[in-house]
Amino acid sequence: MIAAWTTTPLSFSNSYYQILRSKDWEYKRWGPSFQYMDKNDTKGLYMMLPTDLALIRDAEYRVYVDLYADDNDLWMNDFGKAFTKLLELGVHRV
């Protein structure tokens, strides 16, 4: 299996947030790029990028990670509102 942010990439849920805050992330360098892997995961199921880890390291963003990890309905509702707003704004071509 290729490392991913979740083991259910085709399901819409808050599992990303649950995984992000529940694992012990360790820096791994892969050639010119790098990412984080779960220290305790011998199968290499999960990975995160530096931008993902920023969400749990920054106190202001961490609040949202915790809220969304604990409440799937809240996550879906907030995502739905934000996505609807993006769709309503439309796409402007340059």
C-alpha positions in Angstrom: 0.0 0.0 0.0 1.2 3.5 -0.8 1.3 5.9 2.2 -1.6 8.3 2.3 -3.4 10.8 4.5 -6.2 8.3 5.3 -6.9 4.6 4.6 -10.4 5.6 3.2 -9.6 8.1 0.4 -12.9 7.5 -1.3 -15.0 8.2 1.8 -15.9 11.7 2.9 -15.2 11.9 6.7 -13.1 13.6 9.4 -10.6 10.7 9.5 -7.8 13.0 8.2 -8.1 15.1 11.3 -8.3 12.0 13.6 -5.2 10.5 12.0 -3.3 13.8 12.0 -3.6 14.3 15.7 -3.3 10.7 16.9 0.0 9.6 15.3 3.5 10.3 16.4 5.0 11.9 13.3 8.6 11.5 12.3 10.5 13.5 9.6 11.5 11.4 6.6 13.6 12.7 3.7 12.8 11.1 0.3 15.4 12.5 -2.2 14.9 16.2 -2.7 11.5 16.2 -0.9 10.4 15.2 2.6 7.4 14.2 4.5 6.4 12.8 7.9 5.6 9.2 8.6 4.0 7.6 11.7 6.9 6.4 13.9 4.9 3.3 15.1 3.5 2.3 11.6 5.8 -0.5 10.3 3.6 -0.8 7.1 4.0 2.8 6.1 0.2 3.4 5.8 0.2 7.1 6.7 2.1 10.2 5.7 1.8 13.9 6.2 3.4 16.9 4.6 4.9 19.8 6.4 1.8 21.8 5.7 -0.3 19.1 7.4 1.9 19.1 10.5 1.6 22.9 10.6 -2.1 22.5 11.4 -1.3 20.7 14.7 1.8 22.7 15.6 0.1 26.1 15.4 -2.2 26.8 18.4 -4.8 28.6 16.3 -5.2 25.9 13.7 -4.9 23.1 16.3 -8.3 24.2 17.7 -9.9 23.4 14.4 -8.1 20.1 14.0 -9.5 19.1 17.5 -13.0 20.3 16.7 -13.2 18.5 13.4 -11.5 15.3 14.7 -14.1 15.1 17.5 -17.2 16.0 15.4 -17.7 14.6 11.9 -21.0 16.5 11.5 -19.3 19.8 12.3 -16.6 19.0 9.7 -19.1 18.1 7.0 -21.3 21.2 7.7 -18.3 23.6 7.7 -16.8 22.0 4.6 -20.2 22.2 2.8 -20.6 25.9 3.6 -17.1 26.7 2.4 -17.4 24.6 -0.8 -20.8 26.1 -1.6 -19.3 29.5 -1.3 -16.5 28.6 -3.7 -19.0 27.3 -6.2 -21.2 30.3 -5.9 -18.2 32.6 -6.6 -17.6 30.8 -9.9 -14.4 30.5 -11.8 -12.9 33.5 -13.5 -10.7 32.9 -16.5 -7.7 35.0 -17.0 
